[in-house]
């Protein structure tokens, strides 16, 4: 569909890469555990006073504009693949 998938995690690397392999993630996962600039830039950091980034999905077009987003109510929120596909431009 012409989309590229990336994940950004505020977890540290200890064990995270193993879990990604175990669940079959086949896209890049970027880790920012020592730097919260990215979650802050997307306004998803510490929304619930827990010091964590809320689980969120952003669809960004080729011009770098956010065209769809879902910011979860907690760090554990999940968005279905079907929902993401339905919102691709």
N, C-alpha and C positions, 0 to 999 in steps of 0.2 A: 504493500500500500504506500510505499515511498516514505515510511516513517523509520526513525532510528530510536531505539530504546536505550536509555541510560538510567541507572539508579544512583542516588546519592544517599549515603548512610552516615549518620553521626556516631555510629558504633565504632569501636576500635577494631583492629584487624584480628585480634585474638579469637579464633574460631569462626569468624564471619565468613571467610572465604570457603572454609570446609562446609558450612551450612549452605552457602550458595551453590556449591557443587552438588550437595546431597539433594537439594530440591530441584535441581536442573535448570538453574538460571543460566541462560546462554547469552547474556548481554553484559556490558561493562558495569561494574559496581564501583563507584568512587567513594572513598572514605574521608570524612572530614572531622574525625574525632578530636583533633587538636586545634581546630579552627572552625568557629561557628559563623563565619562571614556569609557562606552560601545560604544556610537556612534563614539567617537574618535578612539577607537581600531579598528573599522570597516571602518575607513576613510570616514564616511558619515556626520560628524558634520561640520556645517558652510561652506559647499561647495559653497554656493551662497551669503555669507556675511550676512546671515539673522539670525545667532545665533541659527539656528534650525538644527535638523538632517534631511537629505533628506530621503524621504520615500524609503525604500529599502527592497529587499527580498534576503535572502541568503539560499541556500540549503547546509547543512553541513552534511557530511557523518559520519558514526559511528566512524571513526578515527579522527574526529574533523577537517577535511579539507573542505574548501569551494569548492564545486564542480560546483556551478552555482550561479550567482548573477545578480541582476538588481538594479542599483542605479538610482533613479528617478531624473529628472531634477529639481524638486521642492519638497517641503515638502508634497505636496498634490498628488503626483504621485500614481497611482493605478496599480497593476499587477493582471491580471485575474487569478482566480483559475485554469482555464484550462491551462494557460501558466505554472503555477507552477507545476501542475500535469505532464505536458508533459516533464518537465525537471528533474523529480525525477529519481534518478539512478535505 
